[in-house]
Amino acid sequence: MKKFVAILKDKKKGELTKGLLIKHFEHLRNLSKKSKLFICDPFKDNDKMYLFN
């Protein structure tokens, strides 16, 4: 099975609105329920990593 990695970098603090973050987390929960999100975790330097099936 193929897996895809997404690494989010260079985010500016305060750039995301509360509403956008809520939608983002709902989307991640939906992917997880469908077993499409293998791992999702922040790094020490605040970058984020996602691994998708």
N, C-alpha and C positions, 0 to 999 in steps of 0.2 A: 504494500500500500504506500502510495506517495505521501509525503508530508511536506508542508510548506512552512517556512519561518518568516515572521515579520518582526523586525526590530525597529522600535520607534525611538528616534533620537532628536536632539536639539529642540525639545519642546520649551516653550516660554512659560514661565510660571504665571498663572492667572489667565492664560489664553483661552482655556476651556470654560464655558459657562456651566452652571449647575445643571441646567436642562440638557445640555449636550452630554455631560458626563452620565446623567441618568439614562439617556438613550443608549450610550456606549455600553454601560454595564448590562442593560436589558438585552442588547444584541449579544454580548459575550455569554450571558446566561442561556440564551436561546441556542447559540452554537454548542454550548456544553451539553444541554439537554438532548441535542441531536447527535451527540458524540462526535462532533466536528472539531471541537477545541481540545487538543491533547494536553497542553500545558499553557499557563498564562501566569506570568510572574514579573514583578518589578526587579530591576537590578539595583545594586547598591548606589549607583550614581543617578538614579531616577529614570534611566532608560527603561523601556518595557520590551518584553519578548513574548511572542505568541507562536505556538506551534500548532498548525492545523493539519487535520487528516484530509 
